[in-house]
């Protein structure tokens, strides 16, 4: 937790000002390190240190449509900073779990949950392929950026949806988004930084996995 505090500042993501997170920006050394430099110090790419467009869009949708999670058991898959999990807790979910394989995500999520008075349980490990008993809603922000990962997620999300889990996806037009499997719910213009994206605003859509 000390590492996270030292390399981030508490700020509100621009599209979700109701939520505060420990995030990195140009003022922090973490922002300037290359992937090779991070590997040298044993640090995975710090996805937890940024509010990605897909997560911001999905968090905005959950806050604007609280009925999507209210009273339900929610899992925020590939949670990163925990942004979407916090949004679900604020929107009235009965319980919220945040999952990620990055060990740095757990302290980041705990810090961010405490900042927002959000009761969140961190669930570590690779859950892909699991049946997720007791889960009503799975939230996934910005997960279709990698070919191999997407190839694993698409059949899993499909099986969960077939079993009655509501699978909601936030995505800013990543390369491997399976549009043919999705039902459109909403679209947002999400402010981002050129250091992370190819534009200063990303058109981000929220979808239901069919």
C-alpha positions as CSV (number, residue, x, y, z in Angstrom):
1,X,0.0,0.0,0.0
2,X,2.9,2.4,0.7
3,X,4.1,1.9,-2.9
4,X,0.6,2.8,-4.3
5,X,0.3,5.8,-2.0
6,X,3.8,7.0,-3.1
7,X,3.1,6.7,-6.8
8,X,-0.4,8.0,-7.1
9,X,-2.6,10.9,-6.0
10,X,-6.3,10.8,-5.0
11,X,-8.3,12.2,-7.9
12,X,-11.7,11.8,-9.4
13,X,-11.9,10.1,-12.9
14,X,-13.2,12.8,-15.3
15,X,-16.3,10.8,-16.4
16,X,-17.1,9.6,-12.9
17,X,-16.6,12.5,-10.6
18,X,-18.6,10.9,-7.8
19,X,-15.7,8.4,-7.2
20,X,-12.2,9.1,-5.9
21,X,-9.3,6.8,-6.7
22,X,-5.5,6.5,-6.2
23,X,-4.3,7.2,-9.8
24,X,-1.0,8.0,-11.4
25,X,-0.4,10.9,-13.7
26,X,2.6,12.9,-15.2
27,X,3.7,14.0,-11.7
28,X,4.5,10.4,-10.6
29,X,7.5,8.3,-11.5
30,X,5.3,5.3,-12.2
31,X,3.8,7.2,-15.2
32,X,7.2,7.6,-16.9
33,X,8.5,4.1,-16.5
34,X,8.6,1.9,-19.6
35,X,7.3,-1.7,-19.6
36,X,10.9,-2.9,-19.6
37,X,11.8,-0.8,-16.6
38,X,8.8,-2.1,-14.7
39,X,9.8,-5.7,-15.5
40,X,13.3,-5.0,-14.1
41,X,11.8,-4.1,-10.7
42,X,9.3,-6.9,-10.8
43,X,6.2,-4.8,-11.4
44,X,3.5,-5.9,-13.9
45,X,2.1,-3.1,-16.2
46,X,0.2,-1.0,-13.6
47,X,-3.3,-1.2,-15.1
48,X,-4.6,-0.5,-11.6
49,X,-3.1,3.0,-11.6
50,X,-5.3,4.4,-14.4
51,X,-9.0,4.9,-15.1
52,X,-9.4,3.3,-18.5
53,X,-12.1,4.5,-20.8
54,X,-14.0,1.2,-20.8
55,X,-14.1,1.2,-17.0
56,X,-15.2,4.8,-16.8
57,X,-18.0,4.2,-19.3
58,X,-19.2,1.1,-17.5
59,X,-19.0,2.8,-14.1
60,X,-21.0,5.7,-15.4
61,X,-23.7,3.3,-16.7
62,X,-24.0,1.5,-13.4
63,X,-24.3,4.8,-11.5
64,X,-26.9,6.1,-14.0
65,X,-28.8,2.8,-14.1
66,X,-28.6,1.5,-10.5
67,X,-31.3,-1.1,-11.2
68,X,-28.7,-2.9,-13.2
69,X,-26.9,-4.0,-10.0
70,X,-29.2,-3.0,-7.1
71,X,-29.8,-5.9,-4.7
72,X,-27.6,-8.2,-6.8
73,X,-24.4,-10.1,-6.2
74,X,-21.8,-8.5,-8.5
75,X,-18.4,-9.5,-9.7
76,X,-16.1,-6.8,-11.3
77,X,-13.9,-8.9,-13.5
78,X,-10.3,-7.6,-14.3
79,X,-11.1,-4.8,-11.8
80,X,-7.8,-2.9,-12.0
81,X,-8.3,0.1,-9.8
82,X,-11.7,-1.2,-8.6
83,X,-13.5,1.7,-10.2
84,X,-16.4,-0.3,-11.6
85,X,-16.7,-2.3,-8.3
86,X,-16.9,1.0,-6.4
87,X,-19.6,2.2,-8.8
88,X,-21.6,-1.0,-8.2
89,X,-21.4,-0.7,-4.4
90,X,-22.5,2.9,-4.6
91,X,-25.4,1.9,-6.9
92,X,-26.7,-0.5,-4.2
93,X,-25.4,-3.9,-5.1
94,X,-26.1,-6.5,-2.3
95,X,-22.5,-7.6,-2.5
96,X,-19.5,-6.7,-4.7
97,X,-16.4,-8.8,-5.4
98,X,-13.5,-7.4,-7.4
99,X,-11.3,-9.8,-9.2
100,X,-7.9,-9.5,-10.9
101,X,-4.8,-11.6,-11.3
102,X,-2.4,-8.7,-10.7
103,X,-1.2,-8.9,-7.0
104,X,-0.9,-5.1,-6.9
105,X,-4.7,-4.8,-7.6
106,X,-5.7,-6.1,-4.2
107,X,-4.1,-3.2,-2.1
108,X,-5.2,-0.7,-4.8
109,X,-8.8,-1.9,-4.5
110,X,-8.7,-1.9,-0.8
111,X,-7.4,1.7,-0.7
112,X,-9.9,2.8,-3.3
113,X,-12.8,1.0,-1.6
114,X,-11.9,2.7,1.7
115,X,-11.7,6.1,0.0
116,X,-15.3,5.7,-1.2
117,X,-16.8,3.8,1.8
118,X,-17.5,1.0,-0.5
119,X,-17.8,-2.6,0.9
120,X,-15.9,-4.6,-1.6
121,X,-14.3,-8.1,-1.3
122,X,-11.2,-8.8,-3.3
123,X,-11.2,-12.2,-5.1
124,X,-7.7,-13.0,-6.4
125,X,-6.8,-15.5,-9.1
126,X,-7.8,-16.5,-12.6
127,X,-11.6,-17.0,-12.7
128,X,-11.9,-17.5,-16.4
129,X,-14.0,-20.6,-17.1
130,X,-15.5,-20.7,-13.6
131,X,-19.2,-21.0,-13.1
132,X,-19.3,-18.2,-10.6
133,X,-22.0,-19.6,-8.4
134,X,-24.0,-17.0,-6.6
135,X,-23.0,-14.2,-9.0
136,X,-25.9,-12.3,-10.6
137,X,-24.1,-9.7,-12.6
138,X,-20.6,-9.7,-14.1
139,X,-19.1,-6.3,-15.0
140,X,-16.1,-6.2,-17.4
141,X,-14.5,-2.9,-18.4
142,X,-11.9,-2.7,-21.2
143,X,-11.1,-6.4,-21.4
144,X,-11.1,-7.0,-25.2
145,X,-7.7,-5.5,-26.0
146,X,-5.7,-8.7,-26.4
147,X,-6.4,-11.5,-28.9
148,X,-5.6,-14.4,-26.6
149,X,-7.4,-13.0,-23.7
150,X,-10.5,-12.3,-25.8
151,X,-10.5,-15.8,-27.2
152,X,-10.8,-17.1,-23.7
153,X,-13.4,-14.6,-22.5
154,X,-15.9,-14.8,-25.3
155,X,-17.0,-18.4,-24.8
156,X,-16.8,-17.9,-21.0
157,X,-19.0,-14.8,-21.1
158,X,-21.4,-16.7,-23.4
159,X,-21.7,-19.6,-21.0
160,X,-22.3,-17.3,-18.0
161,X,-25.0,-15.4,-19.9
162,X,-26.6,-18.7,-20.9
163,X,-26.7,-19.7,-17.2
164,X,-28.5,-16.5,-16.3
165,X,-25.6,-14.2,-15.3
166,X,-26.1,-10.6,-16.6
167,X,-22.8,-9.8,-18.3
168,X,-22.2,-6.1,-18.9
169,X,-19.2,-4.8,-20.9
170,X,-17.7,-1.4,-21.2
171,X,-15.5,-0.9,-24.3
172,X,-14.0,2.0,-26.2
173,X,-13.6,0.2,-29.5
174,X,-10.9,-2.3,-28.7
175,X,-9.7,-4.5,-31.5
176,X,-11.2,-7.8,-30.3
177,X,-14.7,-6.7,-29.1
178,X,-17.2,-9.4,-30.3
179,X,-19.9,-7.0,-31.5
180,X,-21.9,-9.9,-33.0
181,X,-22.4,-11.3,-29.4
182,X,-23.5,-8.0,-27.9
183,X,-26.6,-5.9,-27.3
184,X,-26.0,-2.1,-27.2
185,X,-27.1,-0.3,-24.0
186,X,-25.4,3.2,-24.0
187,X,-22.6,5.3,-25.3
188,X,-20.4,8.0,-23.7
189,X,-17.7,10.4,-24.7
190,X,-15.1,9.7,-22.1
191,X,-12.1,12.1,-21.5
192,X,-8.8,10.3,-21.4
193,X,-5.1,11.2,-21.9
194,X,-3.1,10.8,-25.0
195,X,-0.4,9.2,-23.0
196,X,-2.7,6.2,-22.6
197,X,-4.9,6.4,-25.7
198,X,-4.9,7.6,-29.3
199,X,-7.2,10.6,-28.6
200,X,-8.3,12.9,-25.7
201,X,-11.8,11.6,-25.8
202,X,-12.8,7.9,-26.4
203,X,-16.3,7.0,-27.6
204,X,-17.1,4.3,-25.1
205,X,-20.1,1.9,-25.4
206,X,-21.7,-0.3,-22.8
207,X,-23.1,-3.6,-24.0
208,X,-25.0,-6.7,-22.7
209,X,-23.4,-10.0,-23.6
210,X,-25.9,-12.2,-25.3
